[in-house]
Protein backbone atom coordinates (compact mmCIF):
# COMPACT_ATOMS: atom_id res chain seq x y z
CA UNK A 1 0.00 0.00 0.00
CA UNK A 2 1.57 3.33 -0.99
CA UNK A 3 1.99 5.83 1.83
CA UNK A 4 0.53 8.65 -0.26
CA UNK A 5 -2.90 6.99 -0.20
CA UNK A 6 -3.15 7.78 3.52
CA UNK A 7 -0.60 10.56 3.83
CA UNK A 8 1.40 8.32 6.18
CA UNK A 9 5.09 8.87 6.75
CA UNK A 10 7.50 6.84 8.85
CA UNK A 11 7.53 9.33 11.72
CA UNK A 12 3.72 9.59 12.05
CA UNK A 13 1.82 8.11 14.90
CA UNK A 14 -0.51 5.90 12.82
CA UNK A 15 -0.80 2.27 11.75
CA UNK A 16 -1.22 1.92 7.96
CA UNK A 17 -3.02 -1.44 8.32
CA UNK A 18 -5.63 0.12 10.58
CA UNK A 19 -6.03 3.03 8.18
CA UNK A 20 -6.71 0.49 5.44
CA UNK A 21 -9.22 -1.35 7.62
CA UNK A 22 -11.21 1.75 8.53
CA UNK A 23 -11.01 3.17 5.03
CA UNK A 24 -12.67 -0.01 3.78
CA UNK A 25 -15.50 0.53 6.29
CA UNK A 26 -15.81 4.29 5.71
CA UNK A 27 -19.03 4.07 3.70
CA UNK A 28 -20.78 2.64 6.81
CA UNK A 29 -19.60 5.33 9.26
CA UNK A 30 -22.99 7.01 9.71
CA UNK A 31 -24.99 3.75 9.85
CA UNK A 32 -25.93 3.32 13.54
CA UNK A 33 -26.33 -0.44 13.02
CA UNK A 34 -22.94 -0.96 11.36
CA UNK A 35 -19.55 -1.88 12.78
CA UNK A 36 -19.56 1.67 14.18
CA UNK A 37 -22.63 1.05 16.36
CA UNK A 38 -20.54 1.32 19.58
CA UNK A 39 -19.34 4.76 18.49
CA UNK A 40 -22.90 5.90 17.84
CA UNK A 41 -23.90 4.61 21.28
CA UNK A 42 -21.08 6.29 23.23
CA UNK A 43 -20.95 9.52 21.22
CA UNK A 44 -23.47 11.35 23.45
CA UNK A 45 -21.44 10.40 26.53
CA UNK A 46 -18.17 11.54 24.99
CA UNK A 47 -19.74 14.77 23.78
CA UNK A 48 -21.25 15.54 27.19
CA UNK A 49 -17.91 14.84 28.89
CA UNK A 50 -15.99 17.12 26.51
CA UNK A 51 -18.63 19.85 26.76
CA UNK A 52 -18.69 19.64 30.56
CA UNK A 53 -14.91 20.13 30.71
CA UNK A 54 -14.43 22.71 27.98
CA UNK A 55 -17.82 24.38 27.38
CA UNK A 56 -17.75 24.02 23.58
CA UNK A 57 -20.05 26.91 22.62
CA UNK A 58 -18.03 29.63 20.95
CA UNK A 59 -14.71 27.79 21.16
CA UNK A 60 -12.48 26.28 18.51
CA UNK A 61 -12.23 22.49 18.67
CA UNK A 62 -9.89 20.08 16.94
CA UNK A 63 -10.97 16.47 16.48
CA UNK A 64 -7.83 14.42 15.81
CA UNK A 65 -8.66 11.16 14.04
CA UNK A 66 -12.20 12.31 13.26
CA UNK A 67 -13.01 9.50 10.84
CA UNK A 68 -16.47 10.05 9.37
CA UNK A 69 -17.17 12.97 11.69
CA UNK A 70 -19.55 11.62 14.35
CA UNK A 71 -17.98 13.51 17.25
CA UNK A 72 -16.87 16.37 15.02
CA UNK A 73 -20.41 17.21 13.92
CA UNK A 74 -21.74 16.72 17.44
CA UNK A 75 -19.26 19.32 18.75
CA UNK A 76 -20.32 21.70 15.96
CA UNK A 77 -23.98 21.25 16.99
CA UNK A 78 -22.94 22.39 20.48
CA UNK A 79 -21.67 25.65 19.00
CA UNK A 80 -17.95 24.94 18.56
CA UNK A 81 -15.94 25.95 15.50
CA UNK A 82 -14.61 22.51 14.64
CA UNK A 83 -11.76 21.22 12.53
CA UNK A 84 -11.68 17.46 11.98
CA UNK A 85 -8.46 15.85 10.81
CA UNK A 86 -7.80 12.29 9.75
CA UNK A 87 -5.36 10.32 7.62
CA UNK A 88 -8.08 8.35 5.83
CA UNK A 89 -9.16 10.15 2.68
CA UNK A 90 -12.17 7.82 2.37
CA UNK A 91 -13.40 8.56 5.89
CA UNK A 92 -12.99 12.28 5.26
CA UNK A 93 -15.00 12.05 2.04
CA UNK A 94 -17.81 10.40 4.01
CA UNK A 95 -17.58 13.17 6.62
CA UNK A 96 -17.70 15.86 3.93
CA UNK A 97 -20.68 14.21 2.23
CA UNK A 98 -22.53 14.07 5.54
CA UNK A 99 -22.09 17.84 5.90
CA UNK A 100 -24.45 18.24 2.93
CA UNK A 101 -27.17 16.64 5.07
CA UNK A 102 -26.31 18.23 8.40
CA UNK A 103 -25.65 21.72 6.99
CA UNK A 104 -23.06 22.28 9.75
CA UNK A 105 -19.91 24.33 9.34
CA UNK A 106 -17.00 21.94 9.88
CA UNK A 107 -13.54 22.11 8.35
CA UNK A 108 -12.19 18.67 7.43
CA UNK A 109 -8.62 18.06 6.33
CA UNK A 110 -6.42 15.07 5.52
CA UNK A 111 -3.41 15.91 7.67
CA UNK A 112 -1.57 14.37 10.59
CA UNK A 113 -1.66 15.99 14.00
CA UNK A 114 2.11 16.38 13.76
CA UNK A 115 1.95 18.24 10.44
CA UNK A 116 -0.94 20.43 11.57
CA UNK A 117 0.90 21.36 14.76
CA UNK A 118 4.05 22.19 12.79
CA UNK A 119 2.25 24.62 10.50
CA UNK A 120 -0.40 26.01 12.86
CA UNK A 121 0.75 27.01 16.33
CA UNK A 122 -1.89 26.89 19.05
CA UNK A 123 -4.00 30.04 19.28
CA UNK A 124 -3.13 32.44 22.07
CA UNK A 125 -6.35 34.45 22.24
CA UNK A 126 -9.00 31.77 22.56
CA UNK A 127 -9.47 28.66 24.65
CA UNK A 128 -9.67 25.69 22.31
CA UNK A 129 -11.00 22.23 23.09
CA UNK A 130 -8.96 19.30 21.83
CA UNK A 131 -10.29 15.83 21.14
CA UNK A 132 -8.11 12.91 20.14
CA UNK A 133 -10.73 10.40 19.11
CA UNK A 134 -8.63 8.30 16.80
CA UNK A 135 -10.00 4.91 15.93
CA UNK A 136 -6.62 3.86 14.67
CA UNK A 137 -4.24 2.21 17.13
CA UNK A 138 -1.22 4.34 17.68
CA UNK A 139 2.37 3.19 17.28
CA UNK A 140 3.84 5.10 20.22
CA UNK A 141 2.72 6.10 23.68
CA UNK A 142 -1.02 6.73 24.20
CA UNK A 143 -2.49 10.19 23.84
CA UNK A 144 -1.95 12.40 26.84
CA UNK A 145 -3.84 15.50 27.86
CA UNK A 146 -2.75 18.77 26.36
CA UNK A 147 -1.07 20.85 29.06
CA UNK A 148 -3.63 23.24 30.49
CA UNK A 149 -1.56 26.35 29.80
CA UNK A 150 -4.49 28.79 29.63
CA UNK A 151 -7.65 28.91 31.67
CA UNK A 152 -10.44 27.20 29.78
CA UNK A 153 -8.17 25.13 27.56
CA UNK A 154 -9.10 21.48 27.75
CA UNK A 155 -7.25 18.35 26.79
CA UNK A 156 -10.12 16.02 25.97
CA UNK A 157 -8.57 12.77 24.89
CA UNK A 158 -10.40 9.53 24.42
CA UNK A 159 -9.43 6.43 22.52
CA UNK A 160 -12.11 4.47 20.71
CA UNK A 161 -12.09 0.72 20.49
CA UNK A 162 -11.43 -0.64 17.04
CA UNK A 163 -14.30 -2.15 15.09
CA UNK A 164 -13.98 -5.80 14.13
C-alpha positions as CSV (number, residue, x, y, z in Angstrom):
1,X,0.0,0.0,0.0
2,X,1.6,3.3,-1.0
3,X,2.0,5.8,1.8
4,X,0.5,8.7,-0.3
5,X,-2.9,7.0,-0.2
6,X,-3.2,7.8,3.5
7,X,-0.6,10.6,3.8
8,X,1.4,8.3,6.2
9,X,5.1,8.9,6.7
10,X,7.5,6.8,8.8
11,X,7.5,9.3,11.7
12,X,3.7,9.6,12.0
13,X,1.8,8.1,14.9
14,X,-0.5,5.9,12.8
15,X,-0.8,2.3,11.8
16,X,-1.2,1.9,8.0
17,X,-3.0,-1.4,8.3
18,X,-5.6,0.1,10.6
19,X,-6.0,3.0,8.2
20,X,-6.7,0.5,5.4
21,X,-9.2,-1.4,7.6
22,X,-11.2,1.7,8.5
23,X,-11.0,3.2,5.0
24,X,-12.7,0.0,3.8
25,X,-15.5,0.5,6.3
26,X,-15.8,4.3,5.7
27,X,-19.0,4.1,3.7
28,X,-20.8,2.6,6.8
29,X,-19.6,5.3,9.3
30,X,-23.0,7.0,9.7
31,X,-25.0,3.7,9.9
32,X,-25.9,3.3,13.5
33,X,-26.3,-0.4,13.0
34,X,-22.9,-1.0,11.4
35,X,-19.5,-1.9,12.8
36,X,-19.6,1.7,14.2
37,X,-22.6,1.0,16.4
38,X,-20.5,1.3,19.6
39,X,-19.3,4.8,18.5
40,X,-22.9,5.9,17.8
41,X,-23.9,4.6,21.3
42,X,-21.1,6.3,23.2
43,X,-20.9,9.5,21.2
44,X,-23.5,11.4,23.5
45,X,-21.4,10.4,26.5
46,X,-18.2,11.5,25.0
47,X,-19.7,14.8,23.8
48,X,-21.2,15.5,27.2
49,X,-17.9,14.8,28.9
50,X,-16.0,17.1,26.5
51,X,-18.6,19.9,26.8
52,X,-18.7,19.6,30.6
53,X,-14.9,20.1,30.7
54,X,-14.4,22.7,28.0
55,X,-17.8,24.4,27.4
56,X,-17.8,24.0,23.6
57,X,-20.0,26.9,22.6
58,X,-18.0,29.6,20.9
59,X,-14.7,27.8,21.2
60,X,-12.5,26.3,18.5
61,X,-12.2,22.5,18.7
62,X,-9.9,20.1,16.9
63,X,-11.0,16.5,16.5
64,X,-7.8,14.4,15.8
65,X,-8.7,11.2,14.0
66,X,-12.2,12.3,13.3
67,X,-13.0,9.5,10.8
68,X,-16.5,10.1,9.4
69,X,-17.2,13.0,11.7
70,X,-19.5,11.6,14.4
71,X,-18.0,13.5,17.3
72,X,-16.9,16.4,15.0
73,X,-20.4,17.2,13.9
74,X,-21.7,16.7,17.4
75,X,-19.3,19.3,18.8
76,X,-20.3,21.7,16.0
77,X,-24.0,21.3,17.0
78,X,-22.9,22.4,20.5
79,X,-21.7,25.6,19.0
80,X,-17.9,24.9,18.6
81,X,-15.9,26.0,15.5
82,X,-14.6,22.5,14.6
83,X,-11.8,21.2,12.5
84,X,-11.7,17.5,12.0
85,X,-8.5,15.9,10.8
86,X,-7.8,12.3,9.7
87,X,-5.4,10.3,7.6
88,X,-8.1,8.4,5.8
89,X,-9.2,10.1,2.7
90,X,-12.2,7.8,2.4
91,X,-13.4,8.6,5.9
92,X,-13.0,12.3,5.3
93,X,-15.0,12.1,2.0
94,X,-17.8,10.4,4.0
95,X,-17.6,13.2,6.6
96,X,-17.7,15.9,3.9
97,X,-20.7,14.2,2.2
98,X,-22.5,14.1,5.5
99,X,-22.1,17.8,5.9
100,X,-24.5,18.2,2.9
101,X,-27.2,16.6,5.1
102,X,-26.3,18.2,8.4
103,X,-25.7,21.7,7.0
104,X,-23.1,22.3,9.7
105,X,-19.9,24.3,9.3
106,X,-17.0,21.9,9.9
107,X,-13.5,22.1,8.3
108,X,-12.2,18.7,7.4
109,X,-8.6,18.1,6.3
110,X,-6.4,15.1,5.5
111,X,-3.4,15.9,7.7
112,X,-1.6,14.4,10.6
113,X,-1.7,16.0,14.0
114,X,2.1,16.4,13.8
115,X,2.0,18.2,10.4
116,X,-0.9,20.4,11.6
117,X,0.9,21.4,14.8
118,X,4.0,22.2,12.8
119,X,2.3,24.6,10.5
120,X,-0.4,26.0,12.9
121,X,0.7,27.0,16.3
122,X,-1.9,26.9,19.0
123,X,-4.0,30.0,19.3
124,X,-3.1,32.4,22.1
125,X,-6.3,34.4,22.2
126,X,-9.0,31.8,22.6
127,X,-9.5,28.7,24.7
128,X,-9.7,25.7,22.3
129,X,-11.0,22.2,23.1
130,X,-9.0,19.3,21.8
131,X,-10.3,15.8,21.1
132,X,-8.1,12.9,20.1
133,X,-10.7,10.4,19.1
134,X,-8.6,8.3,16.8
135,X,-10.0,4.9,15.9
136,X,-6.6,3.9,14.7
137,X,-4.2,2.2,17.1
138,X,-1.2,4.3,17.7
139,X,2.4,3.2,17.3
140,X,3.8,5.1,20.2
141,X,2.7,6.1,23.7
142,X,-1.0,6.7,24.2
143,X,-2.5,10.2,23.8
144,X,-1.9,12.4,26.8
145,X,-3.8,15.5,27.9
146,X,-2.7,18.8,26.4
147,X,-1.1,20.9,29.1
148,X,-3.6,23.2,30.5
149,X,-1.6,26.3,29.8
150,X,-4.5,28.8,29.6
151,X,-7.6,28.9,31.7
152,X,-10.4,27.2,29.8
153,X,-8.2,25.1,27.6
154,X,-9.1,21.5,27.8
155,X,-7.3,18.3,26.8
156,X,-10.1,16.0,26.0
157,X,-8.6,12.8,24.9
158,X,-10.4,9.5,24.4
159,X,-9.4,6.4,22.5
160,X,-12.1,4.5,20.7
161,X,-12.1,0.7,20.5
162,X,-11.4,-0.6,17.0
163,X,-14.3,-2.2,15.1
164,X,-14.0,-5.8,14.1
